[in-house]
Amino acid sequence: QVQLVESGGGLVQPGGSLGLSCAASGIIFNNYAMGWYRQAPGKQRELVATITSAGSTDYADSVKGRFTISRDNVKKTVYLQMNSLKREDTAVYFCNAKRVIVPAGRLYWGQGTQVTVSS
């Protein structure tokens, strides 16, 4: 059974930092690109950052220079370090795993973790 379990969300003041973790089980981690997405109330889910098994990263323009995605292939965990947080970063953050080895394309999602940026 595939599981992606996020942790680390919470309440933080504007300008503060928060780190998220996503632990994967039930998959061959190196066969998957990992990503973080977020969904704010009343808005569509949007891409935040992705990382390949080799460590190549990509970020949404809105978080570039503030967020850092990383992964530990031994621990089967992906991280998102969020700095200089803004109120508009408030959302539920979801971990995503996308299979990149044939047969490619299978997606898995975590249950989400709430991040609230407020004073």
N, C-alpha and C positions, 0 to 999 in steps of 0.2 A: 504494500500500500504506500502510495506516494504521499508524503507530507512536507509542506513548507510552513514552518512555524516562525512568525515574526515576533520580535520583542524589542523593547527599548523606547516605545512611544511614551508620550506624556505631555505635560504642560511646561512651556518655557517662555521666558520673556523675549521680546524683540531684541535682536542682536546676540542672543544666546546661541548655545550649541546643544546638539542632541545626536546620539548615535543609535542607529537601528541595526539589528541583526536578523538574519533569516537562516535558520538551520534546516537543511534538506535531508530527507531520508527516503529510502525506497527507489532512488535513482542512481545511475552511474554519473556522478556529478560532473566529471570532465566531458561528458557528452552533451552538456547543456550550457547555453548562454544564459546568464542570469540578469535580472533587471528589477528595478524598482519603479513602480507606478504610483500615482496618487489620484484621489478623487475628492474634490471639495463638494460641499453641499450644493445641489442644484447644477453641478457641472459634470462633464464627461470625464471618465478616467483618462489620465494623460501620462505619457512617458516622462520619467524623471532621469533615469540613467540606466545604462546597460554595460555589461562586461562579458567578454568572451572567455572561454576556458584558458586561453593564452594570456589573458589580462588586458586586452585592448578595450578601451572605454569610450563611451559616448554619453553626452549630456544634453538635456534640454537647455535652450539658451537662457531660460529664466533661473537656472541654478548653477550655470558655469562659473567657476571661480569660488563658489561657496560650498558646494557639495562634492564629496569624494566617494566613489563606489570602489569596493575592493572585494576580493574573495580569497578564501583559504580552501584549496582543493582537498587538503587532508582532512580538515574539520567539516568539509561539506557545508560551508557557511559563507554567505555573502553579507557584506556590511554596507551601510550608508552613513557616512559622517556628514552631518549638516551643521555648518557654521553660518554666522551672520544671518540668523533666521529672521524672516519677515512675517508679518501677519498673514500675507497671502500664501505662505507655505502651509497654512493650516489645512489639514486634509487627513483622510485615512490613507495610509501608505501600504501598498501591497507588494509583496515579493512575487516574482514571476520566474519560471524556468521554462526555457524553450529548447527542445531537442534539436541539435544541429547535425547529428549523425543519422545517416539513412536508417530507417525512415524518419525524415526530418519533419519538424513542424508541430509536434505534440506540445501542448501548453499545460502548465500547471500553475495554480495560484495559491497563495497563502490566504489566511482569513482576514488579514489587515490589522494594522495597529494605528491608533489615533495619535496624531501630532497636532497640538494646539499651541499656537504662538500668540500670546496675549499678555498684556501688563495687568 
